Amino acid sequence: MPPLQMRVVSAAAAAPNLASAMNIGAFNLGNAIGAALGGGVIDADLGFPAVSLAGAAAAGTALALLLGLRRRTPRTHLAAARG
C-alpha cells in the first residue's frame, strides 16, 4: 500500500490530498464489497470454500475489466498521464 500511495500522490502534484483520499476510499470500497460478497455467499449456504471461489471470480472479473479498459484507452492519453 505505501508504494502505491506514494505513486498516486506524486502523480497528482496539483491535489495530493484529494488523490490520497480517493486512493484510500477505493481500498475501503473494495473491502466493503468483498465483505458483502463473502457474506452473501455464506448466507446462500454455498459453504466456506465457495467464499474463496467468489473472491477469485471477483478478482478475475476486475482483471478482465482493467485489461478491457486499458485497450480502449488511446496511447496518447496514457503517455500524457505518465508525464
N, CA, C and O of each residue as an XYZ file, in Angstrom:
332
protein
N       0.803     -1.202      0.000
C       0.000      0.000      0.000
C       0.848      1.270      0.000
O       0.542      2.176     -0.775
N       1.887      1.394      0.813
C       2.660      2.644      0.798
C       3.277      2.995     -0.567
O       3.238      4.165     -0.948
N       3.845      2.036     -1.321
C       4.380      2.427     -2.632
C       3.293      2.941     -3.587
O       3.525      3.886     -4.342
N       2.132      2.328     -3.552
C       1.036      2.791     -4.398
C       0.596      4.188     -3.979
O       0.336      5.042     -4.826
N       0.515      4.415     -2.692
C       0.122      5.733     -2.189
C       1.134      6.802     -2.613
O       0.751      7.909     -2.992
N       2.403      6.471     -2.548
C       3.439      7.424     -2.968
C       3.325      7.735     -4.461
O       3.509      8.879     -4.878
N       3.025      6.725     -5.251
C       2.897      6.950     -6.695
C       1.684      7.815     -7.018
O       1.749      8.699     -7.871
N       0.593      7.555     -6.338
C      -0.622      8.348     -6.566
C      -0.380      9.801     -6.179
O      -0.759     10.710     -6.918
N       0.238     10.023     -5.046
C       0.485     11.394     -4.581
C       1.452     12.118     -5.517
O       1.268     13.302     -5.803
N       2.466     11.427     -5.989
C       3.417     12.091     -6.888
C       2.806     12.361     -8.260
O       3.171     13.336     -8.917
N       1.881     11.509     -8.700
C       1.234     11.726     -9.998
C       0.225     12.867     -9.937
O      -0.053     13.503    -10.954
N      -0.320     13.128     -8.765
C      -1.317     14.189     -8.613
C      -0.700     15.348     -7.845
O      -1.141     15.677     -6.744
N       0.297     15.952     -8.416
C       1.024     17.019     -7.726
C       0.143     18.228     -7.423
O       0.390     18.949     -6.457
N      -0.879     18.450     -8.239
C      -1.741     19.620     -8.040
C      -2.696     19.441     -6.858
O      -3.067     20.420     -6.211
N      -3.094     18.209     -6.573
C      -4.041     17.957     -5.481
C      -3.686     16.642     -4.780
O      -4.430     15.668     -4.893
N      -2.566     16.601     -4.062
C      -2.153     15.344     -3.437
C      -3.093     14.864     -2.339
O      -3.260     13.657     -2.162
N      -3.703     15.769     -1.607
C      -4.622     15.350     -0.545
C      -5.868     14.685     -1.123
O      -6.352     13.685     -0.591
N      -6.381     15.246     -2.212
C      -7.549     14.647     -2.859
C      -7.201     13.283     -3.432
O      -7.976     12.337     -3.292
N      -6.054     13.171     -4.071
C      -5.638     11.891     -4.643
C      -5.457     10.842     -3.556
O      -5.853      9.689     -3.726
N      -4.866     11.239     -2.453
C      -4.669     10.314     -1.339
C      -6.004      9.844     -0.765
O      -6.181      8.661     -0.476
N      -6.931     10.771     -0.603
C      -8.247     10.414     -0.067
C      -8.997      9.482     -1.019
O      -9.659      8.542     -0.579
N      -8.894      9.744     -2.319
C      -9.575      8.878     -3.295
C      -8.958      7.481     -3.304
O      -9.674      6.489     -3.439
N      -7.649      7.398     -3.163
C      -6.968      6.112     -3.153
C      -7.395      5.284     -1.940
O      -7.731      4.108     -2.078
N      -7.383      5.885     -0.771
C      -7.801      5.175      0.441
C      -9.284      4.815      0.363
O      -9.687      3.732      0.789
N     -10.090      5.722     -0.179
C     -11.513      5.437     -0.346
C     -11.759      4.243     -1.253
O     -12.658      3.441     -1.000
N     -10.965      4.122     -2.308
C     -11.109      2.981     -3.215
C     -10.760      1.674     -2.507
O     -11.431      0.663     -2.711
N      -9.726      1.684     -1.683
C      -9.393      0.486     -0.922
C     -10.505      0.126      0.061
O     -10.850     -1.047      0.201
N     -11.060      1.113      0.732
C     -12.149      0.849      1.670
C     -13.390      0.326      0.953
O     -14.077     -0.559      1.463
N     -13.676      0.865     -0.217
C     -14.805      0.368     -1.003
C     -14.586     -1.086     -1.406
O     -15.512     -1.896     -1.351
N     -13.371     -1.413     -1.809
C     -13.048     -2.797     -2.146
C     -13.232     -3.734     -0.961
O     -13.741     -4.844     -1.116
N     -12.819     -3.289      0.223
C     -13.017     -4.100      1.432
C     -14.494     -4.316      1.710
O     -14.906     -5.421      2.064
N     -15.291     -3.273      1.553
C     -16.730     -3.388      1.815
C     -17.400     -4.322      0.808
O     -18.232     -5.149      1.182
N     -17.041     -4.192     -0.458
C     -17.635     -5.062     -1.483
C     -17.226     -6.512     -1.250
O     -18.046     -7.419     -1.392
N     -15.964     -6.733     -0.892
C     -15.505     -8.093     -0.608
C     -16.220     -8.705      0.583
O     -16.579     -9.882      0.554
N     -16.430     -7.921      1.624
C     -17.150     -8.430      2.796
C     -18.599     -8.748      2.451
O     -19.139     -9.758      2.901
N     -19.224     -7.894      1.659
C     -20.615     -8.146      1.262
C     -20.711     -9.386      0.377
O     -21.630    -10.191      0.527
N     -19.761     -9.536     -0.545
C     -19.763    -10.713     -1.417
C     -19.571    -11.990     -0.610
O     -20.290    -12.970     -0.804
N     -18.593    -11.975      0.300
C     -18.367    -13.143      1.142
C     -19.558    -13.456      2.034
O     -19.928    -14.617      2.206
N     -20.154    -12.418      2.598
C     -21.348    -12.631      3.427
C     -22.513    -13.175      2.619
O     -23.271    -14.015      3.105
N     -22.660    -12.701      1.389
C     -23.730    -13.208      0.521
C     -23.527    -14.668      0.168
O     -24.490    -15.432      0.104
N     -22.293    -15.060     -0.060
C     -22.001    -16.466     -0.379
C     -22.295    -17.345      0.831
O     -22.890    -18.414      0.695
N     -21.885    -16.906      1.996
C     -22.155    -17.684      3.213
C     -23.650    -17.736      3.494
O     -24.176    -18.783      3.871
N     -24.337    -16.611      3.314
C     -25.780    -16.564      3.554
C     -26.543    -17.455      2.579
O     -27.618    -17.954      2.911
N     -26.000    -17.661      1.382
C     -26.659    -18.517      0.392
C     -26.390    -19.999      0.656
O     -26.774    -20.846     -0.152
N     -25.738    -20.322      1.771
C     -25.419    -21.697      2.160
C     -24.613    -22.437      1.097
O     -24.836    -23.622      0.849
N     -23.675    -21.727      0.474
C     -22.809    -22.360     -0.516
C     -21.569    -22.970      0.117
O     -20.809    -23.672     -0.550
N     -21.362    -22.706      1.396
C     -20.226    -23.269      2.119
C     -19.044    -22.328      2.129
O     -18.934    -21.424      1.301
N     -18.161    -22.558      3.085
C     -16.993    -21.688      3.227
C     -16.007    -21.790      2.062
O     -15.410    -20.775      1.702
N     -15.806    -22.969      1.454
C     -14.888    -22.996      0.296
C     -15.367    -22.133     -0.872
O     -14.547    -21.689     -1.676
N     -16.654    -21.888     -0.981
C     -17.181    -21.067     -2.072
C     -16.802    -19.595     -1.910
O     -16.818    -18.838     -2.881
N     -16.461    -19.187     -0.683
C     -16.049    -17.795     -0.461
C     -14.765    -17.515     -1.236
O     -14.644    -16.472     -1.878
N     -13.813    -18.432     -1.182
C     -12.563    -18.218     -1.914
C     -12.801    -18.261     -3.420
O     -12.145    -17.537     -4.168
N     -13.723    -19.095     -3.869
C     -14.055    -19.120     -5.300
C     -14.717    -17.824     -5.736
O     -14.447    -17.326     -6.829
N     -15.580    -17.274     -4.893
C     -16.215    -15.989     -5.213
C     -15.177    -14.875     -5.237
O     -15.255    -13.978     -6.077
N     -14.211    -14.919     -4.330
C     -13.132    -13.928     -4.333
C     -12.273    -14.038     -5.582
O     -11.888    -13.028     -6.171
N     -11.976    -15.267     -5.982
C     -11.198    -15.467     -7.211
C     -11.977    -14.981     -8.428
O     -11.399    -14.385     -9.337
N     -13.276    -15.230     -8.454
C     -14.106    -14.760     -9.569
C     -14.155    -13.236     -9.597
O     -14.112    -12.640    -10.673
N     -14.242    -12.605     -8.446
C     -14.258    -11.143     -8.387
C     -12.918    -10.572     -8.861
O     -12.889     -9.583     -9.593
N     -11.819    -11.187     -8.448
C     -10.502    -10.723     -8.885
C     -10.329    -10.918    -10.391
O      -9.774    -10.053    -11.069
N     -10.800    -12.043    -10.911
C     -10.723    -12.281    -12.348
C     -11.564    -11.296    -13.139
O     -11.155    -10.830    -14.203
N     -12.735    -10.983    -12.618
C     -13.603    -10.001    -13.268
C     -12.948     -8.625    -13.272
O     -12.994     -7.919    -14.279
N     -12.342     -8.242    -12.158
C     -11.660     -6.951    -12.084
C     -10.478     -6.894    -13.046
O     -10.244     -5.863    -13.677
N      -9.738     -7.983    -13.163
C      -8.610     -8.016    -14.092
C      -9.087     -7.903    -15.538
O      -8.501     -7.171    -16.335
N     -10.150     -8.627    -15.869
C     -10.700     -8.543    -17.228
C     -11.200     -7.135    -17.534
O     -11.001     -6.631    -18.639
N     -11.844     -6.505    -16.564
C     -12.316     -5.132    -16.752
C     -11.147     -4.176    -16.940
O     -11.190     -3.301    -17.806
N     -10.108     -4.338    -16.135
C      -8.927     -3.487    -16.255
C      -8.269     -3.646    -17.624
O      -7.921     -2.653    -18.263
N      -8.099     -4.881    -18.074
C      -7.487     -5.110    -19.376
C      -8.355     -4.578    -20.504
O      -7.843     -4.043    -21.487
N      -9.667     -4.723    -20.364
C     -10.577     -4.197    -21.381
C     -10.535     -2.681    -21.450
O     -10.556     -2.109    -22.540
N     -10.476     -2.030    -20.308
C     -10.402     -0.570    -20.291
C      -9.055     -0.072    -20.794
O      -8.970      0.987    -21.415
N      -8.024     -0.824    -20.530
C      -6.692     -0.418    -20.980
C      -6.590     -0.456    -22.499
O      -5.930      0.394    -23.095
N      -7.227     -1.417    -23.123
C      -7.211     -1.498    -24.584
C      -7.986     -0.365    -25.224
O      -7.642      0.078    -26.320
N      -9.025      0.109    -24.561
C      -9.856      1.170    -25.110
C      -9.253      2.553    -24.915
O      -9.670      3.503    -25.578
N      -8.275      2.685    -24.014
C      -7.664      3.980    -23.746
C      -6.602      4.266    -24.804
O      -5.675      3.473    -24.974
N      -6.721      5.378    -25.511
C      -5.709      5.705    -26.528
C      -4.332      5.882    -25.901
O      -4.214      6.363    -24.775
N      -3.313      5.499    -26.617
C      -1.936      5.587    -26.116
C      -1.519      7.023    -25.825
O      -0.695      7.259    -24.941
N      -2.067      7.972    -26.546
C      -1.681      9.368    -26.310
C      -2.117      9.823    -24.927
O      -1.410     10.586    -24.267
N      -3.288      9.352    -24.485
C      -3.742      9.724    -23.146
C      -2.864      9.067    -22.082
O      -2.566      9.675    -21.054
N      -2.456      7.841    -22.331
C      -1.588      7.172    -21.357
C      -0.239      7.873    -21.258
O       0.289      8.043    -20.159
N       0.318      8.278    -22.382
C       1.597      8.975    -22.365
C       1.488     10.317    -21.659
O       2.393     10.709    -20.922
N       0.386     11.022    -21.880
C       0.188     12.315    -21.230
C      -0.002     12.162    -19.726
O       0.450     13.005    -18.951
N      -0.669     11.089    -19.315
C      -0.915     10.866    -17.890
C       0.376     10.523    -17.157
O       0.535     10.849    -15.981
N       1.279      9.874    -17.843
C       2.543      9.493    -17.199
C       3.499     10.667    -17.075
O       4.422     10.639    -16.261
N       3.282     11.686    -17.871
C       4.103     12.891    -17.756
C       5.332     12.764    -18.525
O       6.146     13.687    -18.544
